């Protein structure tokens, strides 16, 4: 009888521990690329070099499928350096006049430079039914900032929005591994007046582990 009581006591303890897992910490890393979100810059996705990011997320459970999360990313990006603005012969009317053609790229990518950046990304995380394998998705809105620009001067923060969708596997009762492809938009020029400061599109794939407690 005492052994049976002890067994139920241990079972109750573990059930309480599992139900108390309202918090989680995630560590992630993965490749990513940066593109200008504009047609005024010649871009070749095949030649775009890949950078990396490293991140930490804290999440708190709202219910069985939704969590509120706070995320931080440190990014090592390869950012295009531009040559321009350019004017093309087809844009000149032969009488000294110039007619801008929006279908032609007026900036060329001459090379790529290393750029450190950081991101602060609050958001919401969703997961399908609690099984060993389940789908995950997240939406986030925060800020991004380059550590320094090409002149060595710190830059301002820029609004950033992101979406991701992937899968997660359960390894232990409180340990998951995941992979989630996604994208983030860094908003830099709302008036679209400066091609060099156009919005940036960051495509990435994050792989990591999540520990619940």
C-alpha positions in Angstrom: 0.0 0.0 0.0 2.8 2.4 0.9 4.6 1.5 -2.4 1.4 2.2 -4.3 0.9 5.5 -2.5 4.5 6.4 -3.3 4.0 5.5 -7.0 0.9 7.8 -7.2 2.8 10.6 -5.4 5.6 10.4 -7.9 3.1 10.3 -10.8 1.3 13.4 -9.4 4.6 15.2 -9.0 5.6 14.7 -12.7 2.1 15.6 -13.9 2.3 18.9 -12.0 5.8 19.5 -13.5 4.5 18.9 -17.0 1.4 21.1 -16.5 3.6 23.9 -15.1 5.6 24.2 -18.3 4.3 27.7 -19.1 7.7 29.2 -20.1 10.3 28.3 -22.7 13.7 29.4 -23.9 14.8 28.8 -27.5 18.3 29.0 -29.0 18.6 29.2 -32.7 20.9 29.8 -35.6 20.8 29.6 -39.4 21.6 31.1 -42.8 20.0 34.1 -44.3 20.3 36.5 -47.2 19.5 40.2 -47.7 17.8 41.7 -50.7 16.6 45.3 -51.5 12.8 45.4 -51.7 12.8 47.5 -54.9 12.9 47.1 -58.7 15.4 50.0 -59.0 18.4 47.8 -58.1 19.8 45.0 -60.2 19.7 41.8 -58.1 20.8 38.3 -58.8 19.6 35.9 -56.2 22.0 33.2 -57.3 25.0 35.4 -56.5 23.8 36.8 -53.3 26.1 35.5 -50.5 24.7 33.9 -47.4 25.0 35.4 -43.9 24.1 33.9 -40.5 22.1 34.9 -37.4 22.1 33.8 -33.8 19.1 34.2 -31.6 17.4 33.7 -28.2 13.7 33.7 -27.6 11.7 33.7 -24.4 8.1 32.5 -24.7 5.2 32.3 -22.2 2.2 30.0 -22.8 -1.2 31.7 -23.3 -3.0 28.4 -23.9 -2.2 25.0 -25.4 -1.4 26.4 -28.8 -0.4 30.0 -28.4 2.6 31.7 -26.8 3.7 35.3 -26.5 7.4 35.6 -27.2 10.3 38.0 -27.0 13.2 37.5 -29.3 16.7 38.9 -29.9 18.8 38.2 -33.0 22.5 39.0 -33.7 23.0 38.9 -37.5 26.1 38.7 -39.6 24.8 39.9 -42.9 26.3 40.2 -46.4 24.8 43.5 -47.5 25.1 44.7 -51.2 27.2 47.8 -52.0 25.6 49.8 -54.8 26.9 51.7 -57.8 24.6 54.4 -59.1 22.3 56.1 -59.8 22.7 55.3 -63.5 21.1 56.7 -66.6 20.6 54.5 -69.7 20.7 55.6 -73.4 17.1 54.5 -73.8 16.0 57.1 -71.3 17.3 60.0 -73.3 15.1 61.4 -76.0 18.0 62.8 -78.2 17.1 66.4 -77.5 18.8 66.7 -74.1 15.7 65.4 -72.2 15.6 62.6 -69.8 12.7 60.3 -69.2 13.0 57.9 -66.2 12.1 54.3 -67.0 10.9 52.4 -63.9 11.4 49.0 -65.6 15.2 49.5 -65.7 17.5 49.0 -62.7 19.4 52.3 -61.9 21.7 50.8 -59.3 24.1 47.9 -59.8 25.5 45.7 -57.1 29.3 46.1 -57.3 30.1 43.9 -54.3 29.0 42.7 -50.9 30.1 44.0 -47.5 30.0 42.5 -44.0 27.4 44.2 -41.8 26.6 43.4 -38.2 23.0 43.9 -37.1 20.7 43.2 -34.2 17.0 42.7 -33.9 14.5 42.9 -31.1 11.4 40.9 -32.1 8.3 40.6 -29.9 5.5 38.4 -31.3 3.2 35.4 -31.1 4.0 31.8 -31.6 1.5 29.1 -32.6 1.8 25.3 -32.6 -0.5 22.6 -33.7 -1.7 19.8 -31.4 0.7 18.7 -28.7 2.3 15.6 -30.4 5.9 14.4 -30.8 5.8 16.1 -34.2 3.8 19.3 -34.8 3.7 22.4 -37.0 4.8 25.8 -35.7 4.3 29.4 -37.0 5.1 32.8 -35.7 4.5 36.4 -36.4 6.6 39.2 -35.0 7.0 43.0 -35.1 10.0 44.8 -33.6 13.1 46.7 -34.6 16.4 46.2 -36.5 19.5 48.2 -36.4 22.9 48.0 -38.0 25.7 48.1 -35.5 27.7 50.4 -37.8 27.4 51.6 -41.4 30.2 51.9 -44.0 31.4 55.2 -42.4 31.6 53.6 -39.0 28.7 55.6 -37.6 25.9 53.8 -35.6 22.6 53.8 -37.4 19.1 54.2 -36.2 16.5 51.6 -35.4 14.1 50.5 -38.2 10.7 48.8 -37.8 10.8 45.1 -38.7 8.0 42.6 -39.4 8.4 38.9 -39.8 6.6 35.6 -40.5 7.9 32.0 -40.3 6.4 28.5 -40.6 8.1 25.3 -39.7 8.1 22.1 -37.7 9.1 21.0 -34.2 10.0 17.6 -32.8 9.7 16.4 -29.1 12.9 14.8 -27.8 12.0 14.8 -24.2 9.2 16.0 -22.0 10.7 19.5 -21.9 13.0 19.6 -24.9 12.1 20.2 -28.6 14.2 20.8 -31.7 12.8 22.9 -34.6 13.4 24.2 -38.1 11.5 27.3 -39.4 12.0 29.0 -42.7 10.8 32.6 -42.8 11.3 36.2 -43.8 11.6 39.6 -42.2 11.1 43.0 -43.8 13.3 45.9 -42.5 11.4 49.2 -43.2 13.9 52.0 -44.0 12.4 54.4 -46.5 8.6 54.8 -46.4 8.6 57.6 -48.9 10.6 55.5 -51.3 12.8 58.5 -52.2 16.3 56.9 -51.7 17.1 53.5 -53.4 20.1 53.1 -51.2 17.9 53.2 -48.2 15.1 51.0 -49.6 13.4 48.4 -47.5 15.4 45.2 -46.9 14.0 41.7 -47.2 15.8 39.1 -45.0 15.0 35.5 -46.0 16.3 33.0 -43.5 16.1 29.5 -42.1 16.4 29.1 -38.3 17.3 25.8 -36.6 17.3 25.4 -32.9 16.2 23.9 -29.6 13.5 24.9 -27.2 13.6 24.1 -23.5 10.3 24.3 -21.5 10.0 24.9 -17.8 
